[in-house]
C-alpha cells in the first residue's frame, strides 16, 4: 500500500505509475484532463487530433506500408482459423457487434468523441456490459477497454 500525495488516499502499488510514485494514476489523469481543457491551443499544437491532418495521414500510411513490407503483420500462422473459431464460440458477441455497426450506420446509435471512462478525445470502441442488450454500450478508448477486460480476467481467475 502507498499513499498518494495529491488525494491522500492509501492505494495499492498497481494504482501508481512506475515513473511517478508520488501521485496515483487517477490524480495524474485528472491533472492531465484539466491541463488539456485549460490549454486548448497548446494541447492542439503538441497533441492535437492528427488523424484530421491529411499530411499526417499520408505520412502514417507510408510508414505502415514500409513497415508491413519489411516486417510483415506478425500474426500467428493460424490467425484466420483462430478468428473463425472465436466467432463460432462467441455468436452472441458477434451478433452484438454487427447490431452496433448497423445502428451506427442507420443513425440509431451515435458514437461520442470522448471516452466515457477517462474523458479524453480518442478513437473509441463499443463495450458491452451485457450482451442481452446489444445496443447498450459504453464507448471506451482502447486503453480503457483493455484495462477493463484485464481487471475482469483477474476477478474471474
Number of C-alpha atoms within 10 A of each C-alpha: 10 17 17 20 13 12 11 11 13 13 13 12 13 11 16 20 13 8 6 10 15 14 20 25 16 15 15 16 15 13 12 13 15 11 13 16 11 11 12 12 12 12 14 12 11 9 11 14 12 13 12 9 10 10 11 12 13 11 11 13 12 11 12 12 12 12 12 11 10 9 9 10 9 7 8 9 8 8 10 11 11 12 11 11 11 13 14 11 11 11 11 14 17 14 14 21 18 13 14 19 15 13 14 14 11 10 10 10 15 12 15 14 15 16 22 15 13 16 14 16 14 15 15 20 16 19 19 17 11 12 16 11 10 18 20 16 18 18 22 25 23 15 11 17 18 12 11 14 12 12 10 11 10 8 8 7 5
